[in-house]
Amino acid sequence: MNLFAEALAHLFDPASWQGTNSLGLRILEHLGFSRAVLLAAAAIGIPAGVLIGHTGRGRGLVVALTSGARAIPTLGLLTIFGLALGIGLEAPFLALLVLALPPVLAGAYAGVEAVDRQVVGAARAIGMTEREIVQRVELPLAAPVLIGGVRSAALQVISTATLAAYVSNTGLGRPIFQGVKAGDYEVMLAGALLVALLSLVVELVFQAIQSAAGRRAEPHTVPARASARAPERNTA
């Protein structure tokens, strides 16, 4: 209990938020690095997942890759990349990218695949191109599941990005590692509390985004463009 009180005292100490080693700077580094990893994972995983979900090709490969990547320990992967690439952000970036890709890829693939095929067939029947079907039918309906995959990846990256300090001495992992090394366990606990708080904030933000996407998605509907292209019946 004393350790927890000391950690809170460290967090509320104005001196902890000043200077070149301030907690505020560590938070910005942590968020910036996590954001870069998540954007890279989204840039790779979402297009690949949408393509696989739309065409149905490569499903087995996705399952194998995502299962295999999730089984790889991030710390072990970070150590391998660190030995190969040296000190810097490259090693933790690649290690966390491997961690973030499976949920993003799986979310995009599962979301698009779950779209009602009758809706897709109706859109195709009225003359929509495959690109239009993806952009105007599948992606809006798949958005809640797709965002759920990104949400899962974001939480994993935020909580695991502390390992970046293992080889780059950056982010909120820095006070944690420094606290362990120097025996300042209140500093270590303060860093861990900040990571937990950031994870909670990110979870709430993505939860709100996912809920909004779910409200906007209207399953089993044909795009408005269908009514414009559908031929009128002659009732005479």
CYANA upper distance limits for C-alpha pairs under 8 A (distance plus 0.5 A):
  1 MET  CA      5 ALA  CA      6.78
  2 ASN  CA      6 GLU  CA      6.59
  3 LEU  CA      7 ALA  CA      6.63
  3 LEU  CA    185 TYR  CA      7.91
  3 LEU  CA    186 GLU  CA      6.31
  4 PHE  CA      8 LEU  CA      6.79
  4 PHE  CA    186 GLU  CA      7.55
  4 PHE  CA    189 LEU  CA      7.88
  5 ALA  CA      9 ALA  CA      6.62
  6 GLU  CA     10 HIS  CA      6.66
  6 GLU  CA    186 GLU  CA      6.12
  7 ALA  CA     11 LEU  CA      6.82
  7 ALA  CA    186 GLU  CA      4.87
  7 ALA  CA    187 VAL  CA      6.67
  7 ALA  CA    189 LEU  CA      6.39
  7 ALA  CA    190 ALA  CA      5.39
  8 LEU  CA     12 PHE  CA      6.70
  8 LEU  CA    190 ALA  CA      7.22
  9 ALA  CA     13 ASP  CA      6.44
 10 HIS  CA     16 SER  CA      7.11
 10 HIS  CA    186 GLU  CA      7.73
 10 HIS  CA    187 VAL  CA      7.39
 10 HIS  CA    190 ALA  CA      7.42
 11 LEU  CA     16 SER  CA      7.15
 11 LEU  CA    190 ALA  CA      6.77
 12 PHE  CA     16 SER  CA      8.11
 13 ASP  CA     17 TRP  CA      7.96
 14 PRO  CA     18 GLN  CA      7.35
 15 ALA  CA     19 GLY  CA      8.44
 15 ALA  CA     22 SER  CA      8.39
 16 SER  CA     22 SER  CA      6.00
 16 SER  CA     23 LEU  CA      6.58
 17 TRP  CA     22 SER  CA      4.96
 17 TRP  CA     23 LEU  CA      5.74
 17 TRP  CA     24 GLY  CA      6.26
 18 GLN  CA     22 SER  CA      5.48
 18 GLN  CA     23 LEU  CA      8.29
 18 GLN  CA     24 GLY  CA      8.47
 20 THR  CA     25 LEU  CA      7.88
 21 ASN  CA     25 LEU  CA      7.33
 21 ASN  CA     26 ARG  CA      7.80
 22 SER  CA     26 ARG  CA      7.00
 23 LEU  CA     27 ILE  CA      6.64
 23 LEU  CA    172 LEU  CA      8.20
 24 GLY  CA     28 LEU  CA      6.85
 25 LEU  CA     29 GLU  CA      6.68
 25 LEU  CA    171 GLY  CA      8.44
 26 ARG  CA     30 HIS  CA      6.58
 26 ARG  CA    170 THR  CA      7.39
 26 ARG  CA    171 GLY  CA      5.07
 26 ARG  CA    172 LEU  CA      5.75
 26 ARG  CA    174 ARG  CA      8.14
 27 ILE  CA     31 LEU  CA      6.60
 27 ILE  CA    171 GLY  CA      6.71
 27 ILE  CA    172 LEU  CA      6.62
 28 LEU  CA     32 GLY  CA      6.39
 28 LEU  CA    171 GLY  CA      7.97
 29 GLU  CA     33 PHE  CA      6.50
 29 GLU  CA    170 THR  CA      7.16
 29 GLU  CA    171 GLY  CA      5.34
 29 GLU  CA    172 LEU  CA      8.25
 30 HIS  CA     34 SER  CA      6.58
 30 HIS  CA    158 ILE  CA      8.09
 30 HIS  CA    161 ALA  CA      7.44
 30 HIS  CA    162 THR  CA      8.22
 30 HIS  CA    170 THR  CA      7.86
 30 HIS  CA    171 GLY  CA      4.69
 30 HIS  CA    172 LEU  CA      6.44
 31 LEU  CA     35 ARG  CA      6.43
 31 LEU  CA    158 ILE  CA      7.97
 31 LEU  CA    171 GLY  CA      8.43
 32 GLY  CA     36 ALA  CA      6.76
 33 PHE  CA     37 VAL  CA      6.89
 33 PHE  CA     93 PHE  CA      8.38
 33 PHE  CA    161 ALA  CA      8.31
 33 PHE  CA    171 GLY  CA      8.39
 34 SER  CA     38 LEU  CA      6.64
 34 SER  CA    154 ALA  CA      8.12
 34 SER  CA    157 VAL  CA      6.54
 34 SER  CA    158 ILE  CA      6.45
 34 SER  CA    161 ALA  CA      7.14
 35 ARG  CA     39 LEU  CA      6.55
 36 ALA  CA     40 ALA  CA      6.73
 37 VAL  CA     41 ALA  CA      6.69
 37 VAL  CA     93 PHE  CA      6.75
 37 VAL  CA     96 LEU  CA      7.24
 37 VAL  CA     97 LEU  CA      6.27
 37 VAL  CA    100 ALA  CA      8.12
 37 VAL  CA    157 VAL  CA      8.21
 38 LEU  CA     42 ALA  CA      6.57
 38 LEU  CA     97 LEU  CA      7.96
 38 LEU  CA    100 ALA  CA      7.28
 38 LEU  CA    150 VAL  CA      8.31
 38 LEU  CA    153 ALA  CA      7.74
 38 LEU  CA    154 ALA  CA      6.97
 38 LEU  CA    157 VAL  CA      8.04
 39 LEU  CA     43 ALA  CA      6.51
 40 ALA  CA     44 ILE  CA      6.81
 40 ALA  CA     97 LEU  CA      7.81
 41 ALA  CA     45 GLY  CA      6.10
 41 ALA  CA     46 ILE  CA      8.39
 41 ALA  CA     97 LEU  CA      6.54
 41 ALA  CA    100 ALA  CA      6.54
 41 ALA  CA    101 LEU  CA      5.62
 41 ALA  CA    104 VAL  CA      7.40
 42 ALA  CA     46 ILE  CA      5.80
 42 ALA  CA     47 PRO  CA      8.50
 42 ALA  CA    101 LEU  CA      8.04
 42 ALA  CA    104 VAL  CA      6.91
 42 ALA  CA    150 VAL  CA      7.85
 43 ALA  CA     47 PRO  CA      7.40
 44 ILE  CA     48 ALA  CA      6.94
 44 ILE  CA    101 LEU  CA      8.21
 45 GLY  CA     49 GLY  CA      6.29
 45 GLY  CA    101 LEU  CA      6.41
 45 GLY  CA    102 PRO  CA      8.20
 45 GLY  CA    104 VAL  CA      6.03
 45 GLY  CA    105 LEU  CA      4.86
 45 GLY  CA    108 ALA  CA      7.90
 46 ILE  CA     50 VAL  CA      6.44
 46 ILE  CA    104 VAL  CA      6.92
 46 ILE  CA    105 LEU  CA      6.31
 46 ILE  CA    108 ALA  CA      5.94
 46 ILE  CA    109 TYR  CA      8.38
 46 ILE  CA    146 LEU  CA      8.47
 47 PRO  CA     51 LEU  CA      6.57
 47 PRO  CA    108 ALA  CA      8.41
 48 ALA  CA     52 ILE  CA      6.73
 48 ALA  CA    105 LEU  CA      7.39
 48 ALA  CA    109 TYR  CA      8.37
 49 GLY  CA     53 GLY  CA      6.49
 49 GLY  CA    104 VAL  CA      8.44
 49 GLY  CA    105 LEU  CA      5.41
 49 GLY  CA    106 ALA  CA      7.12
 49 GLY  CA    107 GLY  CA      8.00
 49 GLY  CA    108 ALA  CA      5.22
 49 GLY  CA    109 TYR  CA      4.61
 49 GLY  CA    110 ALA  CA      8.38
 50 VAL  CA     54 HIS  CA      6.43
 50 VAL  CA    108 ALA  CA      5.94
 50 VAL  CA    109 TYR  CA      5.87
 50 VAL  CA    112 VAL  CA      6.58
 50 VAL  CA    134 VAL  CA      8.45
 51 LEU  CA     55 THR  CA      6.56
 51 LEU  CA     56 GLY  CA      8.49
 51 LEU  CA    109 TYR  CA      8.15
 52 ILE  CA     56 GLY  CA      5.77
 52 ILE  CA     57 ARG  CA      5.91
 52 ILE  CA     58 GLY  CA      6.57
 52 ILE  CA     59 ARG  CA      7.10
 52 ILE  CA    109 TYR  CA      6.59
 53 GLY  CA     57 ARG  CA      8.11
 53 GLY  CA     59 ARG  CA      8.33
 53 GLY  CA    108 ALA  CA      7.91
 53 GLY  CA    109 TYR  CA      5.04
 53 GLY  CA    110 ALA  CA      7.12
 53 GLY  CA    111 GLY  CA      8.08
 53 GLY  CA    112 VAL  CA      5.55
 53 GLY  CA    113 GLU  CA      5.08
 54 HIS  CA    112 VAL  CA      6.76
 54 HIS  CA    113 GLU  CA      6.95
 54 HIS  CA    134 VAL  CA      7.90
 56 GLY  CA    113 GLU  CA      8.11
 58 GLY  CA     62 VAL  CA      6.77
 59 ARG  CA     63 VAL  CA      6.94
 60 GLY  CA     64 ALA  CA      6.73
 61 LEU  CA     65 LEU  CA      6.51
 62 VAL  CA     66 THR  CA      6.46
 62 VAL  CA    105 LEU  CA      8.36
 62 VAL  CA    106 ALA  CA      7.99
 63 VAL  CA     67 SER  CA      6.50
 64 ALA  CA     68 GLY  CA      6.50
 65 LEU  CA     69 ALA  CA      6.45
 65 LEU  CA    102 PRO  CA      8.09
 66 THR  CA     70 ARG  CA      6.63
 66 THR  CA    101 LEU  CA      8.36
 66 THR  CA    102 PRO  CA      5.14
 66 THR  CA    103 PRO  CA      8.07
 66 THR  CA    105 LEU  CA      8.39
 66 THR  CA    106 ALA  CA      7.84
 67 SER  CA     71 ALA  CA      6.96
 67 SER  CA    102 PRO  CA      8.25
 68 GLY  CA     72 ILE  CA      7.30
 69 ALA  CA     98 VAL  CA      7.04
 69 ALA  CA     99 LEU  CA      7.43
 69 ALA  CA    102 PRO  CA      7.30
 70 ARG  CA     99 LEU  CA      7.17
 70 ARG  CA    102 PRO  CA      7.50
 72 ILE  CA     76 GLY  CA      8.21
 72 ILE  CA     77 LEU  CA      7.68
 73 PRO  CA     77 LEU  CA      6.80
 74 THR  CA     78 LEU  CA      6.46
 74 THR  CA     95 ALA  CA      6.63
 74 THR  CA     96 LEU  CA      7.63
 74 THR  CA     99 LEU  CA      7.50
 75 LEU  CA     79 THR  CA      6.66
 75 LEU  CA    163 LEU  CA      7.76
 76 GLY  CA     80 ILE  CA      6.87
 77 LEU  CA     81 PHE  CA      6.71
 77 LEU  CA     95 ALA  CA      6.29
 78 LEU  CA     82 GLY  CA      6.31
 78 LEU  CA     91 ALA  CA      6.50
 78 LEU  CA     92 PRO  CA      6.26
 78 LEU  CA     94 LEU  CA      8.40
 78 LEU  CA     95 ALA  CA      5.81
 79 THR  CA     83 LEU  CA      6.64
 80 ILE  CA     84 ALA  CA      6.78
 81 PHE  CA     85 LEU  CA      6.24
 81 PHE  CA     86 GLY  CA      8.12
 81 PHE  CA     91 ALA  CA      5.34
 81 PHE  CA     92 PRO  CA      8.09
 81 PHE  CA     94 LEU  CA      8.10
 81 PHE  CA     95 ALA  CA      7.81
 82 GLY  CA     86 GLY  CA      5.45
 82 GLY  CA     87 ILE  CA      6.91
 82 GLY  CA     91 ALA  CA      5.63
 82 GLY  CA     92 PRO  CA      8.14
 82 GLY  CA    167 VAL  CA      7.07
 85 LEU  CA     90 GLU  CA      7.52
 85 LEU  CA     91 ALA  CA      6.77
 86 GLY  CA     91 ALA  CA      7.97
 86 GLY  CA    167 VAL  CA      8.26
 87 ILE  CA     91 ALA  CA      8.23
 87 ILE  CA    167 VAL  CA      5.77
 87 ILE  CA    168 SER  CA      6.25
 88 GLY  CA     92 PRO  CA      8.48
 88 GLY  CA    167 VAL  CA      6.75
 88 GLY  CA    168 SER  CA      5.19
 89 LEU  CA     93 PHE  CA      6.43
 89 LEU  CA    164 ALA  CA      7.64
 89 LEU  CA    167 VAL  CA      8.09
 89 LEU  CA    168 SER  CA      6.24
 90 GLU  CA     94 LEU  CA      6.75
 91 ALA  CA     95 ALA  CA      6.72
 91 ALA  CA    167 VAL  CA      8.16
 92 PRO  CA     96 LEU  CA      6.46
 92 PRO  CA    161 ALA  CA      8.26
 92 PRO  CA    163 LEU  CA      7.77
 92 PRO  CA    164 ALA  CA      5.63
 92 PRO  CA    167 VAL  CA      8.00
 92 PRO  CA    168 SER  CA      8.46
 93 PHE  CA     97 LEU  CA      6.51
 93 PHE  CA    164 ALA  CA      8.37
 94 LEU  CA     98 VAL  CA      6.83
 95 ALA  CA     99 LEU  CA      7.07
 96 LEU  CA    100 ALA  CA      6.57
 96 LEU  CA    157 VAL  CA      6.90
 96 LEU  CA    160 THR  CA      8.18
 96 LEU  CA    161 ALA  CA      7.78
 97 LEU  CA    101 LEU  CA      6.46
 98 VAL  CA    102 PRO  CA      7.91
 99 LEU  CA    153 ALA  CA      8.05
 99 LEU  CA    156 GLN  CA      8.05
 99 LEU  CA    157 VAL  CA      7.87
100 ALA  CA    104 VAL  CA      7.13
100 ALA  CA    153 ALA  CA      5.28
100 ALA  CA    154 ALA  CA      7.87
100 ALA  CA    156 GLN  CA      7.63
100 ALA  CA    157 VAL  CA      7.08
101 LEU  CA    105 LEU  CA      6.40
101 LEU  CA    153 ALA  CA      7.89
102 PRO  CA    106 ALA  CA      6.39
103 PRO  CA    107 GLY  CA      6.35
103 PRO  CA    149 GLY  CA      5.38
103 PRO  CA    150 VAL  CA      7.24
103 PRO  CA    152 SER  CA      6.89
103 PRO  CA    153 ALA  CA      6.23
104 VAL  CA    108 ALA  CA      6.75
104 VAL  CA    146 LEU  CA      7.70
104 VAL  CA    149 GLY  CA      5.13
104 VAL  CA    150 VAL  CA      5.57
104 VAL  CA    152 SER  CA      8.33
104 VAL  CA    153 ALA  CA      6.90
105 LEU  CA    109 TYR  CA      6.58
105 LEU  CA    149 GLY  CA      7.93
106 ALA  CA    110 ALA  CA      6.32
106 ALA  CA    149 GLY  CA      7.24
107 GLY  CA    111 GLY  CA      6.34
107 GLY  CA    145 VAL  CA      6.16
107 GLY  CA    146 LEU  CA      5.03
107 GLY  CA    147 ILE  CA      7.74
107 GLY  CA    148 GLY  CA      7.01
107 GLY  CA    149 GLY  CA      4.74
107 GLY  CA    150 VAL  CA      7.78
108 ALA  CA    112 VAL  CA      6.75
108 ALA  CA    142 ALA  CA      7.99
108 ALA  CA    145 VAL  CA      7.58
108 ALA  CA    146 LEU  CA      5.11
108 ALA  CA    149 GLY  CA      7.57
109 TYR  CA    113 GLU  CA      6.58
109 TYR  CA    146 LEU  CA      8.37
110 ALA  CA    114 ALA  CA      6.51
110 ALA  CA    145 VAL  CA      7.68
110 ALA  CA    146 LEU  CA      8.19
111 GLY  CA    115 VAL  CA      7.32
111 GLY  CA    141 LEU  CA      8.28
111 GLY  CA    142 ALA  CA      4.84
111 GLY  CA    143 ALA  CA      7.49
111 GLY  CA    144 PRO  CA      8.06
111 GLY  CA    145 VAL  CA      5.44
111 GLY  CA    146 LEU  CA      6.10
112 VAL  CA    138 GLU  CA      6.20
112 VAL  CA    139 LEU  CA      7.22
112 VAL  CA    141 LEU  CA      8.19
112 VAL  CA    142 ALA  CA      5.68
114 ALA  CA    142 ALA  CA      7.85
115 VAL  CA    119 VAL  CA      8.15
115 VAL  CA    120 VAL  CA      8.17
115 VAL  CA    138 GLU  CA      6.77
115 VAL  CA    141 LEU  CA      6.99
115 VAL  CA    142 ALA  CA      7.05
115 VAL  CA    219 PRO  CA      8.26
116 ASP  CA    120 VAL  CA      7.20
116 ASP  CA    219 PRO  CA      8.05
116 ASP  CA    220 HIS  CA      7.01
117 ARG  CA    121 GLY  CA      6.43
118 GLN  CA    122 ALA  CA      6.53
118 GLN  CA    220 HIS  CA      8.29
119 VAL  CA    123 ALA  CA      6.78
119 VAL  CA    137 VAL  CA      8.40
119 VAL  CA    220 HIS  CA      6.43
119 VAL  CA    221 THR  CA      6.90
119 VAL  CA    222 VAL  CA      6.34
120 VAL  CA    124 ARG  CA      6.68
120 VAL  CA    133 ILE  CA      7.37
120 VAL  CA    137 VAL  CA      7.56
120 VAL  CA    138 GLU  CA      8.02
121 GLY  CA    125 ALA  CA      6.51
122 ALA  CA    126 ILE  CA      6.97
122 ALA  CA    222 VAL  CA      7.31
123 ALA  CA    127 GLY  CA      7.35
123 ALA  CA    128 MET  CA      6.28
123 ALA  CA    133 ILE  CA      7.12
123 ALA  CA    137 VAL  CA      8.25
123 ALA  CA    222 VAL  CA      7.03
123 ALA  CA    223 PRO  CA      7.77
123 ALA  CA    226 ALA  CA      7.40
124 ARG  CA    128 MET  CA      5.66
124 ARG  CA    129 THR  CA      7.40
124 ARG  CA    130 GLU  CA      8.13
124 ARG  CA    133 ILE  CA      7.73
126 ILE  CA    226 ALA  CA      6.77
126 ILE  CA    229 ARG  CA      6.84
126 ILE  CA    230 ALA  CA      7.09
128 MET  CA    132 GLU  CA      6.35
128 MET  CA    133 ILE  CA      6.75
129 THR  CA    133 ILE  CA      6.68
130 GLU  CA    134 VAL  CA      6.76
131 ARG  CA    135 GLN  CA      6.64
132 GLU  CA    136 ARG  CA      6.05
132 GLU  CA    137 VAL  CA      7.91
133 ILE  CA    137 VAL  CA      5.57
133 ILE  CA    138 GLU  CA      6.75
134 VAL  CA    138 GLU  CA      5.34
134 VAL  CA    139 LEU  CA      6.30
135 GLN  CA    139 LEU  CA      6.03
135 GLN  CA    140 PRO  CA      7.90
136 ARG  CA    140 PRO  CA      6.97
136 ARG  CA    223 PRO  CA      7.80
137 VAL  CA    141 LEU  CA      6.90
137 VAL  CA    222 VAL  CA      8.23
137 VAL  CA    223 PRO  CA      7.28
138 GLU  CA    142 ALA  CA      6.29
139 LEU  CA    143 ALA  CA      6.23
140 PRO  CA    213 ALA  CA      8.45
140 PRO  CA    216 ARG  CA      8.37
140 PRO  CA    217 ALA  CA      6.42
141 LEU  CA    217 ALA  CA      5.50
141 LEU  CA    218 GLU  CA      7.13
141 LEU  CA    219 PRO  CA      6.87
142 ALA  CA    146 LEU  CA      6.50
142 ALA  CA    217 ALA  CA      8.36
143 ALA  CA    147 ILE  CA      6.34
143 ALA  CA    210 GLN  CA      8.25
143 ALA  CA    213 ALA  CA      6.55
143 ALA  CA    214 GLY  CA      7.77
143 ALA  CA    217 ALA  CA      7.95
144 PRO  CA    148 GLY  CA      6.61
144 PRO  CA    210 GLN  CA      5.78
144 PRO  CA    211 SER  CA      7.77
144 PRO  CA    213 ALA  CA      5.93
144 PRO  CA    214 GLY  CA      5.70
144 PRO  CA    217 ALA  CA      8.34
145 VAL  CA    149 GLY  CA      6.97
146 LEU  CA    150 VAL  CA      7.12
147 ILE  CA    151 ARG  CA      6.44
147 ILE  CA    206 PHE  CA      8.13
147 ILE  CA    209 ILE  CA      8.28
147 ILE  CA    210 GLN  CA      6.41
148 GLY  CA    152 SER  CA      6.70
148 GLY  CA    206 PHE  CA      8.40
148 GLY  CA    210 GLN  CA      7.15
149 GLY  CA    153 ALA  CA      6.80
150 VAL  CA    154 ALA  CA      6.54
151 ARG  CA    155 LEU  CA      6.86
151 ARG  CA    203 GLU  CA      7.56
151 ARG  CA    206 PHE  CA      6.26
151 ARG  CA    207 GLN  CA      8.28
152 SER  CA    156 GLN  CA      6.87
153 ALA  CA    157 VAL  CA      6.57
154 ALA  CA    158 ILE  CA      6.50
154 ALA  CA    202 VAL  CA      7.97
155 LEU  CA    159 SER  CA      6.66
155 LEU  CA    199 SER  CA      6.38
155 LEU  CA    202 VAL  CA      7.50
155 LEU  CA    203 GLU  CA      7.29
156 GLN  CA    160 THR  CA      6.45
157 VAL  CA    161 ALA  CA      6.06
158 ILE  CA    162 THR  CA      8.27
158 ILE  CA    195 VAL  CA      7.78
158 ILE  CA    198 LEU  CA      7.90
158 ILE  CA    199 SER  CA      6.65
159 SER  CA    195 VAL  CA      6.78
159 SER  CA    196 ALA  CA      7.77
159 SER  CA    199 SER  CA      7.01
161 ALA  CA    171 GLY  CA      8.11
161 ALA  CA    173 GLY  CA      7.78
162 THR  CA    166 TYR  CA      8.42
162 THR  CA    171 GLY  CA      7.06
162 THR  CA    172 LEU  CA      6.22
162 THR  CA    173 GLY  CA      4.33
162 THR  CA    174 ARG  CA      7.96
162 THR  CA    176 ILE  CA      8.50
163 LEU  CA    167 VAL  CA      8.39
163 LEU  CA    173 GLY  CA      6.59
164 ALA  CA    168 SER  CA      6.31
164 ALA  CA    169 ASN  CA      7.36
164 ALA  CA    170 THR  CA      6.97
164 ALA  CA    171 GLY  CA      7.71
164 ALA  CA    173 GLY  CA      7.23
165 ALA  CA    169 ASN  CA      4.35
165 ALA  CA    170 THR  CA      5.41
165 ALA  CA    171 GLY  CA      7.08
165 ALA  CA    172 LEU  CA      8.27
165 ALA  CA    173 GLY  CA      5.54
165 ALA  CA    174 ARG  CA      5.83
165 ALA  CA    177 PHE  CA      7.83
166 TYR  CA    173 GLY  CA      8.15
166 TYR  CA    177 PHE  CA      8.20
169 ASN  CA    173 GLY  CA      7.90
169 ASN  CA    174 ARG  CA      5.98
170 THR  CA    174 ARG  CA      6.05
172 LEU  CA    176 ILE  CA      7.36
172 LEU  CA    191 GLY  CA      6.35
172 LEU  CA    192 ALA  CA      8.33
172 LEU  CA    194 LEU  CA      8.18
172 LEU  CA    195 VAL  CA      7.45
173 GLY  CA    177 PHE  CA      6.51
173 GLY  CA    191 GLY  CA      7.63
174 ARG  CA    178 GLN  CA      6.46
175 PRO  CA    179 GLY  CA      6.24
175 PRO  CA    187 VAL  CA      6.66
175 PRO  CA    188 MET  CA      6.29
175 PRO  CA    191 GLY  CA      6.30
176 ILE  CA    180 VAL  CA      6.82
176 ILE  CA    187 VAL  CA      7.19
176 ILE  CA    188 MET  CA      4.52
176 ILE  CA    189 LEU  CA      7.60
176 ILE  CA    190 ALA  CA      8.43
176 ILE  CA    191 GLY  CA      6.03
176 ILE  CA    192 ALA  CA      7.31
177 PHE  CA    181 LYS  CA      6.64
177 PHE  CA    188 MET  CA      7.48
178 GLN  CA    182 ALA  CA      6.49
178 GLN  CA    184 ASP  CA      8.17
178 GLN  CA    187 VAL  CA      8.47
178 GLN  CA    188 MET  CA      7.76
179 GLY  CA    183 GLY  CA      6.05
179 GLY  CA    184 ASP  CA      4.90
179 GLY  CA    185 TYR  CA      5.84
179 GLY  CA    186 GLU  CA      7.84
179 GLY  CA    187 VAL  CA      5.80
179 GLY  CA    188 MET  CA      5.05
180 VAL  CA    184 ASP  CA      6.92
180 VAL  CA    185 TYR  CA      6.82
180 VAL  CA    188 MET  CA      6.89
184 ASP  CA    188 MET  CA      7.09
185 TYR  CA    189 LEU  CA      6.52
186 GLU  CA    190 ALA  CA      6.52
187 VAL  CA    191 GLY  CA      6.81
188 MET  CA    192 ALA  CA      6.83
189 LEU  CA    193 LEU  CA      6.59
190 ALA  CA    194 LEU  CA      6.83
191 GLY  CA    195 VAL  CA      6.85
192 ALA  CA    196 ALA  CA      6.78
193 LEU  CA    197 LEU  CA      6.63
194 LEU  CA    198 LEU  CA      6.59
195 VAL  CA    199 SER  CA      6.67
196 ALA  CA    200 LEU  CA      6.75
197 LEU  CA    201 VAL  CA      6.76
198 LEU  CA    202 VAL  CA      6.61
199 SER  CA    203 GLU  CA      6.53
200 LEU  CA    204 LEU  CA      6.76
201 VAL  CA    205 VAL  CA      6.72
202 VAL  CA    206 PHE  CA      6.67
203 GLU  CA    207 GLN  CA      6.44
204 LEU  CA    208 ALA  CA      6.72
205 VAL  CA    209 ILE  CA      6.85
206 PHE  CA    210 GLN  CA      6.43
207 GLN  CA    211 SER  CA      6.58
208 ALA  CA    212 ALA  CA      6.69
209 ILE  CA    213 ALA  CA      6.71
210 GLN  CA    214 GLY  CA      6.63
211 SER  CA    215 ARG  CA      6.82
212 ALA  CA    216 ARG  CA      6.85
213 ALA  CA    217 ALA  CA      6.67
222 VAL  CA    226 ALA  CA      6.84
223 PRO  CA    227 SER  CA      8.42
224 ALA  CA    228 ALA  CA      7.60
225 ARG  CA    229 ARG  CA      6.86
226 ALA  CA    230 ALA  CA      6.24
